[in-house]
Amino acid sequence: MASVTASVELSAADVDHYRRSFRCWLETHGSELAANPASHDQHIAEGLALSRTLWEAGWKRFGWPESLGGFGGGPRHRATYYDELCRAGLELPDTDLSIEVIAPALLRYAPALAETYLPRFLAGEEAWAQAFSEPDAGSDLAALRTRGVLEGDQIVVDGQKVWTSHGHLATRLVILVRTGTPESRHRGLAALLVDTDTPGLIRRPLTFASGVQEMCETFLQGVRAPADRVIGGVTDGWGVAMYMLQYERSMYAAQRQAFLGLRLLQIRQFLEEHGAGESAGPALRAAWLLVQTVRARSIQTVRRLDAGETVGPEASADKILLARAEQAVFELARLAGRGHFVWDAAGEPWRHGWWYSRATSIFGGAGEIQRSIVADRILRLPSE
């Protein structure tokens, strides 16, 4: 990737000025940043390279505090950054999806850890992952069994995690462990930052139906981590997890709506080039409306996060809307191609995207669970 630098002298308070300046810069340098990876691993590597370039150029530093090497600002700057990258035709690095889940929680609950380790994550020098789910504890995190036992100045971890996005490529994992009794449920959990080269930690990539190794399962056998790697306290893990989940279900939606907007533009261009734009018009407009619904919702949510508000059960609505939009966009891509757009060798990113979209209503909290949260805690509907 080309080495691109920029002089960034903007007020962190002026989001609109940042948007205009970044857009102008991308119009000049965007073609130098474009990539065409031949594999998923190469896609991850080129995404990290893009992150490094944009961090060094200064544009990615907005939205992060100076203590991490940032220029100040908040979630609005970061959402603008994702918007403008996709508007310029550049795909978001997959590793940035984890940044929005992990980094805000680390800043809030463990600022010393954040200052020590986060700069390398933000700058694209490392990939991290979030290891919460277990074979018998997916949507019900309070049922997890992975144990964390405090022994002097260390925590010894034993257990298994699964469905960890890009966990096999990560330098560090944020792992949720049980420090209390099984009966303590959510009151006996801790979040722990663990290096993946720690003895006793074994990762096995999981190959999806698309052929891509998107996630992994992790086995922890007597893994020893320093006690000062606990994020918050040894019984604060539930609060940390809930804080992370509001970003996973809201800032993630802000990121993905930008990506889906890029995909819709690519689909429209394909249809027009193949003379099918008019016949596919209704389906294209329907998918566009779903994406715009997610965008409108995300704008409200990001503004709340930027103001320092806690987005609680309302974040479930963002996730429900996003799953519908993602599946609609990639189903449109599959149907529009009549067999050669998504499924041939050149269409591997689309094929992978279609398979991935099938799971969007499951991971991060199944759609049925999210609808129950909205019904019970937001709409206050009567129970059956």
N, C-alpha and C positions, 0 to 999 in steps of 0.2 A: 504494500500500500504506500502511496506517495506520502512524503513528509509534508504536511501542510500546517502552517502556523498563522496566527492572526493576533493582532493587537486588540485586546478587548478592554475598552474603557467605558463601561456603562454603569449607571446607578442600579444597584440591586433592587431598588424599590420600583423601577420603571419596567414592568413586564412588557408593555406594548413596544417600547423602544428596543428591548431585548429581542422580541419577536422579529421586528423589522430588520434589525441589524443582522441577526442570525440568518434570516431568509436571504438577504442580499449576499451574505458571505457564501451560503450554500449554492446560490445561483452561479457564483464564480468558481467554486471549488468542488461542487457536488460530483462532477464527472470523474474527478481524480479519486474520489472515495468509493465509487461504485465497485461492486464485487460480483463474481459469478461462481460461487463455490460448487465443486463437483461432488461433495459429500456433506453429510451432516457435521462430521467432525471439523471439516474445513469451514463450514458455515459458522461454527462456534469460534474457531480460531480467528476468522476474519472479523467477526463481531467484536472480539476482544481488541483486535488491532484498530478497528474503527473507534472504539471507546478510548483507547490510548491517544489516538490522534486528536480527538475532540476534547479530551481532558487537557492535553498539552496546549492546544490552541486556545483554551479558555472557555469555550462555549458550554462544556459539560460541568464546569465548576459552579455555574449559577444554580441556586437552589440548595446548596450545601454550605454549612458554616465555615468560617475561616479556620477553625480549629482542625478541620479535615483538609485544608488546602483549598477550600471553596471560596466563592466570592459573595456569599450571603444570598438571601432570598429564601424561597420555600417551594412547596408543592406546585404552585402556579408556574414558576419558572421551569420546573422539571416537566410538567405536562406540556408546556409550550415547546420545550426541547424535543419531546417525542413527536409532537404534532409536526413540527417543521422538518424533522428528519424524513418522516414518511411523505410529507408534501413534496420533498425534493426527490422522491423515488428511492430513498435509502431505507432498507429494512432495519428495524430495531434489533440490536444485539440481544440474543436470548438471555445473556447473563444480566442485562439490565432489568429483566423481570424480577429476578431475585433481589436485586438491589433495593427495589421499592418495598419489598416485604421485610427485609432484614435490617437495613440501615437505620430507618427511623426508630425502631425498637431499641437498637443498640445505643443510639444517641440518647434516648430517654432513660433507659434503665442501667446502662453501663458506659457512661461517657469516657472513662479512662480506657476501656477496651476499644471504644470507637476511635479515639484519637490514635491509638497504637496500630490498629489493624485495618480500619475502614479505608484509609486513603488508597491502599493498594487495590482494594476491591473496586472502589469508584473509578480508579484510573485505568481499569482494564488489565492490571498486572496479575490479578487472580480471579478465579471464579469461585463463588460460594454457593451453598445450597441449604435448604431448610428440610430437616429430617424429623417430621412429626408422626406421620401415619405409620401404623403397624398392621400386620396381617389380621389382627382382631380388633383394631382400633383405628377406624378411618374417620367417619363423621363424628364418632363419639370419642374425642381425645381424652376425656376423663377416665376412660377405661384402659389406657395404655399400660403396658407391663414392663417396659425397659427400665431397669433399676439403676439408680445412682446412689451409691453409698459413700458417705463422707468418711475418709480415713486420714486424719491429720490435715495436711495441707493439700490433699488430693481428693478427687471424686472418682470412684471406681465404677465403671459402667458395664452392664451386661444386658444384652437383649437384641432385638432385631427391628429394623425399620424397613419400609418398602414404599415404592412410588415416590422416590426422592428425585425431583426434576434435576437432571444434569449432575446428580450426586457423584457419579463415577468420574466426572471431569473436575470436581471441586477441590480446592486447596483446603477449605474449612467447611464444617457443617455446624449449623445451629440445631442441636438435638434436644428434644423434650424428653426428660427422664422422670421417673417416679422416685421421690426421696422419702415419701411417707408410706403408709400401709395401703393396700389395694382399696380398703374401705374409705380412705381419705378422699378418693376421687380427685376433683380439681383442686382441693386444698393442699395436696401433697406432691406438687410437681415443681421441677426446676428446668430452666432453659440454660443450655451449656454450649459454649463455643469450643469445638474440638477440631484439631488438625487431622487431616485425613491420612497422614503418614504415621500416626500414633500406633505403636504395636498393639495388636489385637483387633484392629479395625479392618474389616474385609468388605470390599464392595464387588457386587456382581451386576453388570449392566443388564437391563431388561430390554429385549428386542420386541418392538411393537409390530402390529399387523402390517404397518407401512414398511417394515424392514429397518426402521431407524431405532437406534438405541437412545431413547429420549430420557429414560429414568433408570434407577438402579435400586437394588435392595442392599441393605447394609447390615452386617453382623458385627456385634460388639462383644468381645470376649475378654473380660478383665482390662478394659481400656482405662487408662489412668490419665486424667486431665487435671491441671492445677485448679484448686478451689477458687482462685481469683478469676477463672474463666466463666463463673456463673453470671448470667445476665439477670440482674436484680438479686433477690435472695433465694435461698434453697427451697422456699415454699411459695415463691412468687411466679412460678412458671406459667400458671393459668392466665394471670394478668398480662404477662409478656406475650403469650400466644394470642390472646384476644386483641391486644394492641396490633400485633402483626397481621392478624386476619382482616382487620378493617382496611389495611393497605392492600392486602392480597385481593380483596373483593372490590376495592374501589380504585386505587391508583392503577392496579392491574387492568381494570376496565378502561381507564383513561389511556393506557398504553395500547391496548388491543384495538380500541376503536380507531386509533390513528392508523394502525397496521391494516385493519379491515378496510378503511377508506382507500388506502393505497391499492389493496387487492381489487376493490371494485373498479377503480380507474383502469387497472390492467385488464380486467374482464371486459369492460366497455370497449376498450381499444381493440381487443381480440375480436369481439363481436362485429365491430364496425369493419375491420379488415376482412372478415369472412362473410360480409353481407347478411349477417343475422341480427343486426342491432334492433331492427323494427319488431321482429317476431319475439325477441327476448325482452322487449321493453317492459312489459308489466312485471315480470319476475325481477328484472334489474331494479325497477323502481321500488318494489316491495322490499328487496334486500337493502336498498339505500335508506329507506325509511326506518328500518330496524336499526341500522348503524347510527343514523341521526338521533334516534331515541336514546341509544347508549351514550352518544356524545352529549346530548342535552343533560342527561342525568349526571354524567361524569363532570361536567362543568360545575354543576351545583356542589357535588361532593368534594371536588378539588378545592373549591373556594372555602368550604367548611374546614378542610384539613389545613389550608393555608392560614386560616384565622385561629388555628389552635384548638378547634372544637374536636370532640370525640365523635366519630361516626360509628355508632353501635349497630343494632340490628338493621338499620336502614341500608347498610352496605350489602345486605342480601339481595335487595332489589336490583342493585347494579349487576350483581353476578347473574341473576335470572335473565335480565335483559341481554347481557353480553352473550350468554350461551345461545339464545335464540338468534341473535345477529350473526354470530360466528358460523353456526350451522347453516343458516340461510345463504350466506356468502359462498361457502364452499360447496353447498349443494348446487347453487347456480353455476359455479365453475364446472362441476361435473356434468351437468346437463347441457350446458352451453357448448362443451367441447365435442359432443357426439362421439366420444371415444378417443379423440386424439389430443385434447387440450390437457386433461388431467392425467390420463393413464399412460401416455407414451413416455419414453425415457427422458425426453427433454422436459417433461412436466413433473419431474419428481417433487419439487417444492409444493406443487399443487396437490399431488397425490398424498404427500405427507400431511399437508394442511387439512385435507378432507378427513383423513383418519383421525387426526388430532381433534378436529371439531366435534367428532362423535363423542369424545370424552369430556367436552367442556361442561356438560350438564351433570358430571359426576365428580371430577376432582375439585379439591378445595371446598367440599361440602356439596353433597348431592342436591339436585334441583328440588326433590321432594322435601328435603330438610329445609332448604332455603325458603320455599313457599310456606312451610309450617311456621318458620320464624316470622315471616311477614304477616301471616294471618294472626298469630298469637300475640306478637309483641309490638306490631305497628298498627294493624287494623283492629286489634282487640276483638276479633271475631269470637263468638261463643264456641266453647269446646263441644265435641259431640257427646 
